[in-house]
């Protein structure tokens, strides 16, 4: 197979994966109670320093409780609400990294679980 065709197929797969990720992020926010007004696509905040195509994008969601940034960071989903003034340093799970304005989720099930815990905190 020609190199250009392989590259074209790789790019198409990345675009399809990004679309699927966006749909799952939107569904997770909705199921957790967030009301999303719109979103903005961002350069991946983890991969962008060493990959030209920036792998999969991150998204900045405008919600009823402020801006929430969500995106894949290697094997975990990064969730960041640092643009709000809310600090929440509650250990959600011992298996994840977290801070006052972010946490990592090991997949979509955990993302939904943690967003359900976060929403009431941001809603206050």
PEBEL-V649121 format. One line per field, one symbol per residue. ss: DSSP state (~ for helix, > for strand, _ for the rest). A space follows every 50 residues. Layout:
BEGIN
ss = ???
END
This chain:
BEGIN
ss = __~~~~~~~~~~~~~~~~~~~~~~~~~~~~~~___>>>>>>>____~~~_ _______>>>>>>__>>>>>>>>__>>>>>_________________>>_ _>>>>__~~~~~~~~~~~~~~~~_
END
